[in-house]
Amino acid sequence: MKIFNTAQIRAWDAYTIENEPIASIELMNRAAKTFTDWFIPLYPDTQRPVVVFAGTGNNGGDGLVVARLLHWQLYDVKVLVCDFSGQRSPDFQQQLGLLQKDLDVIFLHNYQELLQNRDFKNAVIIDALFGSGLSRPLEGEWTQVIDFLNQQPNEIVAIDLPSGLFANQCTPGESVIHATRTFSFETPKRAFFFPENAGRVGQWDYSSIGLHLDYYTQTETPFHYLTRNQATLLVHPRAKFSHKGTFGHALIIAGSYGKMGAATLAARACLKSGAGLVTVHAPRCGNVVLQTAVPEAMFSAGQRAKHWVEVPDIQSYSAIGTGCGIGQEPETARALEHLLQTLSSAPGAGLVLDADALNLLAQHPAWWRHVPRNTILTPHPKEFERLFGKTKDSFERNDLQRLKAQEHGVFIALKGAHTAIASPDGSCWFNSTGNPGMASGGTGDTLTGILTGLLAQGYSPRDAALLGVYLHGLAGDLAARELGQEALTAGDMIEFLGKAWLATGSLSH
């Protein structure tokens, strides 16, 4: 799904009005109906008061229509219009006339009048003050209104975007509504995917209001939302007469003394991702562990007992994943450099770099000239910072992520609540799966295994990155649904990979 900026959304509205065609006020009615249909199942108690705080622009107009629709559904609705400037959009003015036939409207001309109309105990507050058209931080009495609402114990539901929040850039200051829930029209906003805004956006959802499809298909954007529909299209069908060689031979170079669990998790996840054959190259101390914990995988013993120091013959492998638990011994660093040099001089196997492989690369930036194009890197935020430097906010970090993916010709999956996958072509995909229960040791190792297994099967690096991140998060969601987030472990996620495949549609072909 494409994610458009606010200018593109406005253009999409205008295109729909001109080409459907539809009057702008009817499009506003359609948006409000979509919001109301979402709101009612969440708040079915019609006796619970609803207080709509409306501005005098089109977002306020949306709020007025929502108030009218809820009133028709017998909700106890109160409408407060913050008319601080005296400027009203034409559609707002028209909707106001329609609403006043059904409901009395309270007009607030300053902050003090709000304090005189503060009787909304136990009410659900609907935020329709400002939408996505806001171009500068709120100031003056608006900051007092926002601060006042944020101090109330009421649940706040924002229409399209919490008032004061910028959709496409970092929002400075504190004068932003802290919504309990946000409902976005047509597509999510880019701001929803970054941790700075978690307390502002709350739980968010979105739905189409029927904007014209032609604009969507004809308009380009680098930003996308990775949903099940997209992930399902990536899944390769399996031919009836396939054999293990059909699905590739993956090599996992992982583990060191005390960290063989990382190698075990990566190997198990690689197998569950569908790789035909999996070999683990690890220090000799991992032999018994791996042969016992992952009997389906083959073991390639290293020269050293406790850490990785050499590159095995890699000619027979279709994909290689490394970094999980390898440590940062000088000999290990030299082995990693040799691996990168070998792959860059004789490209063939796909490559995934994680954990200590990324830390070592950060310590030796000259190695970038050896990193093969289309390598998949899977840093968490601190590893990303070591690789590319600090940024002042998540928007800047996302821009840097996209820049570095293009500069080095690699895929960078920056792990987080909405893991972002930046591609060499400049595009960036935000993942829709995953949950806080995955914030535990070993989950990154499972992702490395999944990605390596998909590459081994012949998935392109782009498709492997997108599908692998989606499956990884979905397995975590399915496991958490049955086991709870608190009890979730990386091993649990591996056990739910099969159900994740089924839910993604691996049998739909």
N, C-alpha and C positions, 0 to 999 in steps of 0.2 A: 504494500500500500504506500502510495506517495504521501509525503508530508510537505505541505506547502507553507510558505511564509505568509504573513498577514497581507502583504500587497497582492500576492497571488490569490488569496482567499477573496479579497475584495473584487479582484478582476473576475474570479469565478462566479461570484454573485452577479456581477454586471452582465457577464456572458449569458448566464441562465435567464436573467430578466429579459435580455434582448432576443435570445434564440429559442426559448421554450415556446412562445414567450409567456411571461408571467409578470404581473405588477409587483413592485417591490414590497408593498404591504401584504400581498398574498404570500410571498416568499417568507416574510416575517411570521405570518400565521402558521405556515408549514413548519418553520423551525420551532416555534413555541409548542405546537402540537407534538412534535417529536420529543421535546424535552418533557412535556407533561406525561406522555405515555411511559417514559422512563421513570419519572418521579413517583407516580402513583403506586406502583408495586413496592417501592422502597418505603413509602410513607402512607400506608393504606388507611390509617386512622383519620377519618374525616373530622373528628372532634378535636384533633390536635391543631392548635392555631398555626397558620402560615402567615409570615410577615414578609412581604416583598419590598426590598429596598431598591428603588429604581432611579437611575440617572435620567437625563433628558435627551440622550442620544438613542441610537438604534438598539443598543443593548438594553437600555431602559424600556424601549418599545417592546422588545421580547418579553421583558418582565411583566409588562401590563397585559399582554395577551395571555401569558401563563396564569396571571391572577384571575383573569376572566374565565379561562378554561377550568381552573380549580374551583372557582365559585360555582360554575355550572355543575360540577361534580359534588357539590354540597360541602366543600371545605370551608372552614372558618378563616377567611382571607382578609388581611389588612394590608393596605398599600401605602407606603410612604415614599413620596417623590422628593428627592433632594434637588431642588430647583435653585441652585446657588448662583447661576450665571444669568438666568432668564433666557438662555438660548436653547431652543428645542428643535430637534430634527423634524421634518415634515411627517415622516411615518410615526414618530412618537406622538406628535400632536393629534394625528388621526386616530391612533389607537387609544389615546387618552379620552377622546370624545366617545368612543364606543364603550370603554370601560365605565365611564361615569354614568351610563344608562343603567348599570347593574350595581355598582359599588361606589361608596364614598371614597374619595382619595384625599389623603392628608399631604399638604405641601409644606416642605421644610425649606426655609429660605436662609437658614444659618445653623450652625452647630448647636446653639442654645435651644432652638426649637426642637431639636432631636431629644435633648434632655427632658423636655416637657412631654414627649411622646415615647416613653421608653417602656411601656407596658407590653412586653412580649414574653412573659414567663412561659416556659415549656414550649415555646413556638419553634418551628423550623423557619430559619431565616433564609430567604432566597436572595442572593447577591446578583442584582442586575444594574449595578452602578456604572461600570465601565467594561467594555469588551476588549477585543483584540486590537482596536484602532488606537489605543493609547500610545502616544509618541514620546512622552516625557514623564518623569516621576511625579507622583501626586504631591501637592503642597498645600499650604494654607489650611482652611477648614476641612478640606478633604482628608488630610492626615488625621485630624481629630476624629472624624467619622470612622475611618478605618480602625484606628486604635480603639475606639469605643466598642465597635462590633467585635473586634478580636478579644476583648476583655470579657465578653458575655459568655455564659456557659452553654448557650444555644448551639445546636448544630447549624452550620452554614452550608448551603448548597449554591455553588457558583454556576451561572449560565455562561457557557462557552469558555470563560477564563476568569480566574479570581481577579477582582478589581485591583488595579495597580500593578499587575504582573505583566511583564513583556513576554511575548511569545517567542521571539527570535534572538534575544540577547539577555545578558545578565541584568537582573533588576536590582539596582542599588537601594539601600535604605531598608526600612522596616514597614513602610506604609503600603502593605499589600494584605489583602484579605487572606486569612488563614482558613481556607475552606475545609469542611469535613469531606465534602464530595464536590467534584467538578464534572460537568457534562459538556463535552466539546462537540460542536457541529461538524459533521462530515468526516473529519480526520483528527487525530490527536495533534497537539501543538508540540513543537520541538522542546519547549521549556519543561514539558511533563517528564522528560527522561533523565533529568539531572537532580542530584541529591540536594542542592541548595533549595529546590522548590518543593521538596516532599511535604514539608509542613504547611505549605501554601496551597498546594493543589489537593492534598488529601487523596482519597480513593477517586480515581478518574475513570470515565467511560466516554464513549463517543458513538454517534450513529449518523447515518446519512440523512440529509434533509432533501435529497433528490436534486442536487445541483447537476448541471448538464454534463453528461458523460464525455462529450466531445472535448470539452476544455481539459478534463482530467487526462485523457489519452494524448492530447496534443502538447501539454505543458510539461517541461522538464524541471526536475529538481534533484539535487544530489541526495536528499534525505528520504528514507523509506522506513516503514514499520513492518517488521517480519512477523507475519501471522501464519496460522495453520494453512490457509489457502495457498500462500506462497510456498511454504515448506512442502506441502503435499505434491506440488508440481515438480519439485526437485527429485523426488524419490525414483530410483531406477527400478524398473521391473526385473524380475528374476526369471530367466528362461528355464523351461522344464528340464533340459539336459545339461544344466550347469554342473560344474564340479568345483572342488576347492581351489583349483588353480584359476578358475574364472574370476574369483573374487580377491585375487592378489595376495601378496606375501608382505606383511608389515613387519618392520623392525622397530622395536622399542629399546632405545639405549637409555637406561635409567638405573637409579639406585646407588647407594653406597652404604657403608657399615652404619647401621642404625636407621637407615631410611629405605629399606627394601620394601616397605609398605607402599611407597610411591610407585615403584616398579610393578608391584602386584596389582594395584588399582588401575594403572594405565594399561597393563596387559589384559586384564579382565574386561575393561571397557572396550578395548580394541576388538576383542573377540565378539562382544555383544553388539558391536556396531556393524558386524557382518563380514569382517575380513576372513578370507579363506584360510590363511595361515598366519600365525604370529610367532615371531622369535624375539626373545628378550636377551639383549647383550648386557651383562652386568658383572660386577666383581664376583669373584668365586664364592664370597660369603653368601651370595644370594641363591646358590644352587638348590639347596634343600628347601628353602622357603618357597621359591617359585615353582619348583617341580611338584611341591605339595599343594600350594594354594591355587595354582593355575595349571592343572595337569594337561589342559588342551594346548598350552603354549610350549614351544621348544626353548631350550636354554643354551645360550652361547656364552661360555665362560671367558672372562677377561684375564689378563695376565696378573693383575694384582688381586689381593684378597679383599681389600676394603674400598677401593675406588677405581673409577674408569680411567684408563690411560692410553688406549689404543683404538684405532678404527678397524673394525672387522671388514672382511670382503663384503661390499654392499651391492655388487652387481646383480644379485638375484632378487633384490627387494624393490617393490613398487612404491613404497612410502616409508619414511623414517620419522619417528618422533623422539625427541630427546630433551633433557633438562630436568625431568622429574627426579628430585632427590639425588642428583649426581654430585652435589657439593661443588666447591670452588678451589680444589687443590691445584697447584701449578701444573701438575701432570695432566689433570683433567682439562684444564684450560687449553693446553697444547693439543690434546686429543680433539677437543671441539673445533679448534682452529683448523686442524688437519681435515676433519670431516667437512667443514665448510669449503675448504680449498678443493677437496676431492669432488664435491657436488657441483661447485661452480665451474670446474674444468671439464667435467663429464656429466652434464645435467641428465637427469633421468627420473630418479625417485623424487616424489613430492616430499616436502620437509615441514615439520611442525617444531617450533622452538618454544619452550616454556621454562618457567622457574629459573633454576641456576644457569641454564643456557642463556637466558635473557640477562641475568645479572653479569655473567662473564662478558657478554657482548657489550653491555654498558661500560664495563671496565676497559674494553679494548675496541674503541670506536673504529679503528682502522680495519677491523674485520668486516665492516659493512660491505666492502668491495667484494667480499667472497660470498655474501648471503645470496643464494640463488633467487632470481625473480620468482614471484608467486609463492614464496615461503609464507606460511601462516604463523604469526606470532600471537601469543595469548597472554599478555601482561595483565596483572592487576594494577590498580592505580599507582602504587609505590614503585613497582617495576617499570611502569611507563615513565614515571618521573625520572628514574635513574637513566633510562634510555634517552629521553628527549628533553629533559629539563622541566622546571616548575612552570605552572601557569596560574593565573590569578583566579580563574573560575572554570567551571565545567564547559561553558561555551568555548572559551579559549582553548581548553584542552582538546575538545572535540575537533576544533579547527586545526590544531596542531597534529592531531591523530590523522586526519585526512591528508594534510600536507605531507607528512612523513610516509604514509602509505603510497602516495604518488611518487615521492622523491626516490624511494628505494624499490618501488615496484613490488610491494609485498601486501599481504592482508594482515591487518592488525585488529584482533578481537580484544577490545578493552573490556575486561570483565567487570560486572557490576549488576545492580538491580535490573537494568535494561542493557545488557551487554551490547556494545556498539561495534559493528564490524565495518571497518574502513577498507576500501578496495583501491587498487592501483588506478582505477579510472575516476577516482574522486567521489564515488558514491559511498553512502554510509547507511547501514541498516541497524535499527534499534530492535532488540529482541523483545518478544511479547511473553516469553515463558520464564519461569524461575521464581524463587521465593527466598525470604531471609533464612530459612532453615538450611540453605545451601552454604551459608557463611561458616564453614567449618573445614578443618584440614582434610586434604585429599580430593576435594571436588575439582580442583584444577587439574589434578592428575587424570581424573576420569575424562575431562574434556579433551586433554591431549590424546588419550587413547582413542576416543571416538573420532576425532579429526583424522588421526593417522589411519584408522581403519577405513574411513570413507575414502581418503586419498588412495589407499591400497586397492580399493574396489573400482577405481577409475573415475570417481567423481572429480570434476574440475576443482581447482583450489577454491574458486568462488563458491561453488555449490556445496563443497565439503564444509567450508567455513559457516555458511548460512544454515545448512541443514544440521550440522553438528552442534552448533550453539543452540538451535531450537530444540533438538532432541534432548540435549543435556539438561536444559531448563525444564522441559516437559517431564522428563523422568523424575526430576526433583519435585515437581508439582504433584505428580501421581503418588510418589512415595510419601510426601508430606500429608496428602489427603488421607492416607491410610494410617500413617505412623505418627503424625504430628510434626511440626517444624522443629520443636526442641529436641526431639529424639533422632532427627534425620542425620544419617552419616553418608559419606561418599560411597561406601559399599552398598547401602540401601539403594542409592540412585542407580547403580549398575544393575541390581536385580530388577529394577522397574524399566530398564531400557526396552525390553521386549514389548511391554504395554505401551511405551511411548511410540515405538514403531507402528504398532497397530492403530493407535489413536491418530497418528500422522497420516495413515492411509497406505501403508506399505503393501497391502493386499488389494488396493483399489485398481490396480492395473490389470 
